[in-house]
Amino acid sequence: MSSRNVTRADLAQAVAQAVGLPRNDAIDLAEQVLKEICDTFERGENVKLSGFGQFTVRSKSQRMGRNPKTGIEVPIEPRRVVTFTPSRKLKEHVNRTSEDR
């Protein structure tokens, strides 16, 4: 299994090749999409991409944690986290064997 990560530049290049946009326009488009997703999270809203999955913003309350090195209990501040639930289509795509492809 490859440990290579897909970067913003990789996504922009794939869009540029698929749609025929100039590379700089594709980079701007990818940045705008990611910015809109981040702005949506800031407002506390969820993002659902049909056929891909759903990103959900959850609020976590304050709780007590433990420093693993010292064993001292420390409070963990309340925060919001983003969770991802893949769609059934994405799960099926990921779990296809090489023979199915």
C-alpha angles and dihedrals in degrees: 000000000000120000094202116129124216110235133202088259091054091051092048091050092050090051091047092052095043097046101027096240122150110263094248092052090049091051090051091049093050091047091050092051092049091046091052091051091050092047089052090054091050089057088053093247127136126240120220120188108190112235091012110059148264129280111207127194111219129185117224120200126224115281140169118262133180129235101235093210099051103018091230116145115239130181117249110215122236112265145160121250134190119229127189126216113188120222121247089250092055092048091051091048093050093047097049113118122235088255090061094054 
